[in-house]
Amino acid sequence: MSEPIQVPVMAELIARGEKPDILFWVGCAGSFDQRAQRITKAFARILHHTGTKFAVLGMEETCTGDPARRAGNEFLFQMQALTNIQTLNMYEVTKIVTTCPHCFNTLKNEYPELGGNYEVIHHTQLLQQLINEGRIKLKEGGTFKGKRITYHDSCYLGRANQIYEAPRKVLELLDAELVEMKRCRTKGLCCGAGGAQMFKEDEPGRIHVNMERTEDVLQSNANVVAAACPFCNTMLTDGVKYHDKQDEIHVLDIAELIAQAADLEG
């Protein structure tokens, strides 16, 4: 088992006269959801292992406001956004990485109109960069040798921000077979959680969206579903459990896959 790591908090770094190169925006799911916390830990371990100088806001981070805006509460969104922008600007943050496409989209595309201008990248983009620079070494013949992995395109990462290659480039480095679902890339199917649907009861319909998406997974004959969004992870995990395939198909974030392949798991 890996040794515990110390995650730097922005206020503490600034008090010591230091400044990180990048702020890790953890997000609500990554902070409070037990399953998503494992993704947060895996990514933080990767950042620590690669010597990336990073920090988190800790208790000063609040929701980006994405769910409020998607649900139609624009006033709440702007209140939450302006609070975060004030904090980020106070610390003179210039670069942000996040494991959540919802946070990524909001920070990157919606905060500028309120005065929050930052370089925002998704963790799959940073992982690709770290691998390209040789700062992450993956073991050959490791955990995923002989496995079939399929990647689920998050709506806010894919269609909303045109990020299709970075996650796949990272997965291609695993000693596994990467297979595509019939609906992928620009034609990928939503997991069912976007647009604040994660936080409300389903509307009447023929089938739950995540169940239909899971059928795509089953048709791919994959052993592992790679996700890059905590919401997608939850919805796909529920879909796999519904089909009673949880012992055969594992849903993992790309950060978890890389942490396992590089033997960084804690």
N, C-alpha and C positions, 0 to 999 in steps of 0.2 A: 504493500500500500504506500502511495506517495506521501511525502511529508506535507503537513498543512502549509498554506502560503498566506502571507499577509497582503491583503488588498488595500492599496493606498486610498485614503479619502482626500478629496481636493482641499478642504479647509485645513487639514493637518499639513499637507505638502506646502501650501502657500504660507502657513505660519512658520515653516522652517526655511522659507525663502527659496523653495523649489517650485518647479512648474512641470507638469507632465507634457509629453508630446501629443497625447491623445486622451480624450475623455471617454470612458466606457459608460454609455447610457444603458442602464440595466433594464429599465421598463417595469411596469406593474407585474406582468406575468413572471418575468425573470426574478423579481424580488419576492413575490408572495405565493406563487403557485409552486407546490412541492416538486412537480415534475419539471417545470421550467427552471427551477433553481439548479437542477443538475446540469442544464445547458449553460447557465451562468457560470457555474463552477468549472466546467470543462473549458470554456472560453477563457476565463480568468487564468486558469492553469497554463493554457497555451501562451497567453500574453506574458506571463511570468517566465515561462521556460525560454521564450525567444528574446528575453531582455527588453521587451517593449516597455517604455516608460509611460505608464498609464495611471489613471485615477478614476474613482467614482465619486458621485456627489453625496452618496449615502443618504442621510435623513433629509438632505436639502433637495433631493430629486422628487418631483411629483409627477403625476400622469401628464402626458403631453397634451391631452385633451382630445385625442383622436376619437375615442368612443362617444364622447359628448357631441362632437360635431357630426359624426355619422348618424347619431340618433336624433339630430335636429336641434340640439341645445347650443346654439352659436354663442350665446352669452357666457355659458360655462366654459366652452372651449377657449374663448378669448381671455377669460380670467386665468385659466390654468396656463395657457401659453405665455401670457405676459409675465406671470410669476416666474416661470422657468427662464424666460429670456432675460429677465432682470438678474437672476442668479448666474446664468451663463456669462452674461456680459460683465458682471462684477468680477468674475474670475478670469476674464479675458480669454475665454475658450475660443479656439479657432477650428479645431478638428474633433469630430465626434464619431465613434463607432457604436453600433447597436446590433443586437442579435434579433431584434423584432422589426420586420418590414413595416409594420404600422407606425412605430416610432420613427423609423427611417424616413418614410414618406412624409410624415408630418413635420419633422425637424428640417428636412431638406427642402420641401416644396411649399410648405404653408407658413412656416415661421418667418421667412424673409419679409412678407407683407406686413408683419407686426414689429419688424426691427431686429429679428434674429437671423443673422447671416453667418453661416458656418459651413465648413467642408464636412459633409456627412457621408459616411460610407457604411455599407452593410458588412457584417462580420465575414461573410463568404468572400467578399472582395479583399478584405485584409488577409484572410487565410491564404488566398491565391497569391497575394503579394509576398507573404512570409515564406511560402513554399518556393516561389520563383527565386527568392533571394537566398535560398538554401538554409534558412533559419529553422525550418521544420524538417526533420528527417523521418521518413516513414519506413517501418520495418517490412522487408519483403517476407512473403509467406506468413503473414500475421493473421490477426483475428478474422479477416474477411476473405481470405484466400478461398476461391471456389464458390463464393457467394454471388447471388444475383441481386444487384442494388438498383432500385428505380428511384428517380427524383421527382418530387412533387413541386411544381412551380407555384409559389405563393403569388396571389393576385397583385399585392402591392409591390412585390419585388419584380415580378415578370411584366405583366401587361402595363402596370402603372409606371414602372421605371425602366423597362427594357433590359433588366439584368437577367440574362439567361445563361451566359457562358461561364461566368466566374464559379458558380456552384458546381457545374459539370466538370470544369477543369480540375477543381479540387478532388472531386470524386474519382476522376479518371486515374488519379495517382494511387488509389487504393488497389490492392492486389485482388480485384474482383471484377465481375462483368457488369457493366452499366447498361441497363435496358430501359427503353422509354415506354411510357404508357401511351395508349392510342391517342389520348388527349393530352398534349404537352406543349410547352413553349407558348406561342401566341394563342393556341387553342386549348390551353390547360383549363381544367375545371376547378372552380372554387371549392375549398374544403367545407364551406357552409358557415364559417364564422365571421366573415368580413362584413363591413357595413353595420357594425354593432349587433349583428345577429348572435354573436357569442353570448350576449347578455339578456336575451329575451326568449320567450317561448317560440317554438317553430310555428310558422304560418301553415294553414292547411295545404296539402299537396299530395302528389302521388308517392313520393319517396323522400326521405331525408337526404339532403345534398351530400353529407359526408358518407352515407351508405352507398350512394351511387358512385362517388369517387373511389370508395374502397373496392367496388366491383372492378374498376379500372386496374387497381393494384393487383387484385386476384388474377385478372387476365394476363398480367405481365409475368406471372410466376416468379415474382421476386421474393427473396428471403428477408430483405431489408428495404424499408421505405426511408429515404433520406429527405428530411424536411429542413427548412431554413426559417421557420416561424413558429413561435410557441403556440399560437392559436391553431395552426395547421397540425402541429404535433398532437394536440389534444383531440381534435376532431377525427384525425386518421386513426389514432389509438382507439377511440371509441368505436369507430367503424370496424376495425380489425377484431375487437372484442365481441362486437355484435355478431360477426360471422364465425366466432369461436376459433379464430386463427392466431391468437396471441402467442401460442407456443411455437408457431411456424414462421410468423412474420413479425419482425421487430421494427418499431418506428423510432428513429433516432435523428437528432439534429446533426448537421454536418460537423459542428464543433465537437460533438461527442464521438463521431466516427474518427475524426482526425486525432483526438486525444487518445482514443483506444489504439489506433494504428501506430501512434508515436510512443505508446506506452507511458502516457502522462496521466492516466486515470488516478483519482484519489478516492 
